[in-house]
């Protein structure tokens, strides 16, 4: 069976790793000419960490991450509304409850588990169609391939999704999130504590330390 994954992001690489563990070889087609550590921060909860353990990447990801022992919800003045003791959960269930890291760190750990020979860069998929034996993909450079199974991991503007579900469209949830990383950790800041402050009109701001003396 020829399995093709379109997109070498977190979803595509995780799928490639999982399929390889059950004996499949995959090809990954990625539109970017090179893979760089782009993005901001990510928090990985227990379910994601368990999935990474299944993929054999738990230790590799934690080497890039900051473990979180406490989540604190604050009001606009910084007064504590609620805390969750994640260290207690981690000890009780024998599994880390949360870790925070740069998206590039997670991507790097996943990329290290996939053979570089399986990834084709500079291959932007622009259309897809099915036939009785599988699927046909066409790329911006005119290249065409056939596959028995195609996994569309090419993001919110997926050309494959548009081909399979032409009426599908994004739905704005009227909620916008800005993410950023700042160098330096303030004096007295507990790196094992993730906080989220709630302000007026639904405004919130979250803060967490990530490796490399940075705040996400």
Buried (B, 14 or more C-beta within 10 A) or exposed (E): EBBBBBBBBBBBBBBBBBBBEEEEEBBBBBBBEEBEEEBBBBBBEBEBBBBBBEBEBBEBBBEBBBBBBBBBBBEEEEEEEEEBEBBEBBEEEEEBBBBBBBBBBBBBBBBEBBEEEBBBBEBBBBBBEEEEEBBBBBBEEEEEBEBEBBBBBBBEEBBBBBBBEEEEEEEEEEEEEEEEBEEEBEEEEEBBBBBBBEEEEEEEEBBBBBBEEBBB
